Amino acid sequence: METPKPPTIALIGTGGTIASTAADPAAMTDYAVTEPVSAILDAVPEINALADVQYCQPFNVDSRCIDDKMLLKLARRVDGILADPAVDAAVITHGTDTLEETAYFLNLVLKSRKAVVMTGAMRPASARSADGPLNLYHAMLVAAEPDAAGRGVMVVMNDGIHAARHVCKTHTSSVQAFSSQEHGCLGGIVNGKPRFFNTPAARHTLATDFALAGVKALPWVDVIYDHQSAGPHLFQASIAAGAQGIVLAGTGNGSMSPAAEKGLRLAARKGLACVRSSRVGAGAVSASASDARLGLISAGSLNPQKARILLKLALTVTRDRERIQWYFDHC
Ligand SMILES: NC(=O)C[C@H](N)C(=O)O
């Protein structure tokens, strides 16, 4: 019997700690992005037995530096790669600090059923027990698994397979830095094999209204963090700077300090789309009876940084409050 041809997987390097080195093997901070994606791949020769890999490097930066232009460039590049019938799946290496933002953005705009798996590392490539090589190998295992297709963008870190919709960075430095909170993982790597237990319920990839054709720039959306004794000046500054939306990192279940309520009311009156999210880190912000009267949108279980991504994309399609609320309820 002929052995089946291994899948062709596109590896797209964007930087992050997985591509970084520090002064010595004990150093876990104070590193810099130095490694091209080819070097990250060469460090894991076991991948050769899994897949034919074609790599590219749209940019190579720490993920705190990623801006809208880079996000659009990456999304267009990945969409183009996935449209190639010769490519079966894609793996993207990325810094972990803003990984959840890029993952959710791609989850909403890529128009493909093919598996897209993102991964990174918490320890630099030069570290004594670097986690990047195993994370990359696991990401390739998941991308090569036929059952991975149709689940949207996934994040593979430290043996877990997470849905882009739910995954958040919840630790500053541990290798167990990512969690899908109460929603749970999609699955995990068990004894060298990917196992899926869940499938994402929210709309993604082919089932969203969002596409990048014709989008030259993304609308500007600010996140404003609420707290005791807040002032209205950040809202005023955001409106004056020309923002098209504001996401409030509100207290508790998206509740607002008096200044935040005043600031959001003003912003909504000026035509900005205003979303109530929460700074708590778990649970959903539920719709409130006053949202329609105040012109506000509730973020559900999206944290502020992910609510910002969805609001930016929603504003490429509509400014209608109810339609935007629908996106927050379904995407
Ligand atoms: N662990 C990491 O990847 C953090 C890094 N500073 C980044 O996000 O690019």
The ligand as a Tripos MOL2 file, in Angstrom:
@<TRIPOS>MOLECULE
LIG
    9     8     1     0     0
SMALL
NO_CHARGES

@<TRIPOS>ATOM
      1 N1          5.7430   35.6140   25.3850 N.am      1 LIG1
      2 C1          5.7240   36.5140   24.4110 C.2       1 LIG1
      3 O1          5.6520   36.1810   23.2540 O.2       1 LIG1
      4 C2          5.7900   37.9460   24.8390 C.3       1 LIG1
      5 C3          6.3820   38.8720   23.8110 C.3       1 LIG1
      6 N2          6.7350   40.1090   24.4380 N.3       1 LIG1
      7 C4          5.4330   39.1560   22.6600 C.2       1 LIG1
      8 O2          4.2520   39.2280   22.8200 O.co2     1 LIG1
      9 O3          5.8820   39.3440   21.5570 O.co2     1 LIG1
@<TRIPOS>BOND
     1     1     2 1
     2     2     3 2
     3     2     4 1
     4     4     5 1
     5     5     6 1
     6     5     7 1
     7     7     8 2
     8     7     9 1
@<TRIPOS>SUBSTRUCTURE
     1 LIG1         1 GROUP 0 **** ****
